[in-house]
Amino acid sequence: MKIDSVIIKKNIYYLIDNNGRVKKFKPWLGDIFSFLYDRIMEKSIFPKKFGGDINKHFEILRNEFKSICDKNILEIATGSGNAVYFLNRDNKYTGIDISVGLLQKAYKRLKKNGFKNVKLYNANACNIPFDDNVFDIGICNLSLNFFNDIEIFVKELKRVLKSEAFFYCSVPIPEKNTKKNKIRGILYSESELKTIFERHNFHFESKPYENGTLLYFSASLSKNK
Ligand SMILES: C[S@@+](CC[C@H](N)C(=O)[O-])C[C@H]1O[C@@H](n2cnc3c(N)ncnc32)[C@H](O)[C@@H]1O
């Protein structure tokens, strides 16, 4: 999907549908709870559901992104703006999320932490509102399991990424969920993820980190091959 028309309200971009109305999405966590998001993550998700450790999670991401500068980055499911914990400020940052409350939180946090070039869109991961071949890097943390149709998401991701771009993802996987904690959404095994990404011509590489139920992986593109 390309951006046809958008309006900006309080620094957030909203998509306009064919009838001239603002497109609405049902947020994963009621928007009313978005101010509690970080507390919920710390108290009920990390380590309760995911095992592992939230600080280790950011350390891993910082390590992966330390040399990434001056790139055009798309984060899918921005959440409350946790990119501030691992991304260098000189990157051009675009984020999408279905939750307006979290986007508002993210905008304040990203700006407060020195990100100068930030654009946040209220949009769905399975219908990414940008032109083809725009971004150098895609990121998606702790969210892939919430997307309705992973095949459509990966197709959309491939479309908006440039030809030699890469995607970085952290996601809970069932085989690491040894305590059988109840994790929301659809969980895919590492081999299922590999198969899906390879079907769309990504080169899939899992990372050797251990952090509870989480798999860290990258998927790089070579559209010209
Ligand atoms: C557990 S949070 C993770 C947020 C952030 N990436 C982080 O690491 O803190 C899941 C996020 O996915 C978003 N989300 C869920 N389904 C989505 C979809 N279909 N498209 C875009 N965002 C979605 C939610 O609104 C929420 O911000």
Ligand as a Chemical Component Dictionary entry (heavy atoms), coordinates in Angstrom:
data_LIG
# 
_chem_comp.id                   LIG 
_chem_comp.type                 NON-POLYMER 
_chem_comp.pdbx_formal_charge   0 
_chem_comp.three_letter_code    LIG 
# 
loop_
_chem_comp_atom.comp_id 
_chem_comp_atom.atom_id 
_chem_comp_atom.alt_atom_id 
_chem_comp_atom.type_symbol 
_chem_comp_atom.charge 
_chem_comp_atom.model_Cartn_x 
_chem_comp_atom.model_Cartn_y 
_chem_comp_atom.model_Cartn_z 
_chem_comp_atom.pdbx_ordinal 
LIG C1  C1  C 0  4.813  -6.306 23.151 1  
LIG S1  S1  S 1  4.611  -4.811 22.259 2  
LIG C2  C2  C 0  6.284  -4.531 21.675 3  
LIG C3  C3  C 0  6.529  -3.079 21.378 4  
LIG C4  C4  C 0  7.970  -2.700 21.047 5  
LIG N1  N1  N 0  8.382  -3.239 19.778 6  
LIG C5  C5  C 0  8.902  -3.108 22.152 7  
LIG O1  O1  O 0  9.831  -3.879 21.879 8  
LIG O2  O2  O -1 8.708  -2.667 23.266 9  
LIG C6  C6  C 0  3.696  -5.250 20.852 10 
LIG C7  C7  C 0  3.389  -4.067 19.943 11 
LIG O3  O3  O 0  2.833  -4.537 18.736 12 
LIG C8  C8  C 0  1.851  -3.598 18.307 13 
LIG N2  N2  N 0  1.037  -4.294 17.303 14 
LIG C9  C9  C 0  0.265  -5.393 17.486 15 
LIG N3  N3  N 0  -0.302 -5.781 16.329 16 
LIG C10 C10 C 0  0.136  -4.907 15.376 17 
LIG C11 C11 C 0  -0.081 -4.782 13.964 18 
LIG N4  N4  N 0  -0.867 -5.634 13.310 19 
LIG N5  N5  N 0  0.522  -3.773 13.312 20 
LIG C12 C12 C 0  1.327  -2.894 13.968 21 
LIG N6  N6  N 0  1.564  -2.955 15.298 22 
LIG C13 C13 C 0  0.991  -3.949 16.001 23 
LIG C14 C14 C 0  1.168  -3.222 19.606 24 
LIG O4  O4  O 0  0.376  -2.077 19.507 25 
LIG C15 C15 C 0  2.370  -3.077 20.518 26 
LIG O5  O5  O 0  2.911  -1.788 20.448 27 
# 
loop_
_chem_comp_bond.comp_id 
_chem_comp_bond.atom_id_1 
_chem_comp_bond.atom_id_2 
_chem_comp_bond.value_order 
_chem_comp_bond.pdbx_ordinal 
LIG C1  S1  SING 1  
LIG S1  C2  SING 2  
LIG S1  C6  SING 3  
LIG C2  C3  SING 4  
LIG C3  C4  SING 5  
LIG C4  N1  SING 6  
LIG C4  C5  SING 7  
LIG C5  O1  DOUB 8  
LIG C5  O2  SING 9  
LIG C6  C7  SING 10 
LIG C7  O3  SING 11 
LIG C7  C15 SING 12 
LIG O3  C8  SING 13 
LIG C8  N2  SING 14 
LIG C8  C14 SING 15 
LIG N2  C9  SING 16 
LIG N2  C13 SING 17 
LIG C9  N3  DOUB 18 
LIG N3  C10 SING 19 
LIG C10 C11 SING 20 
LIG C10 C13 DOUB 21 
LIG C11 N4  SING 22 
LIG C11 N5  DOUB 23 
LIG N5  C12 SING 24 
LIG C12 N6  DOUB 25 
LIG N6  C13 SING 26 
LIG C14 O4  SING 27 
LIG C14 C15 SING 28 
LIG C15 O5  SING 29 
# 
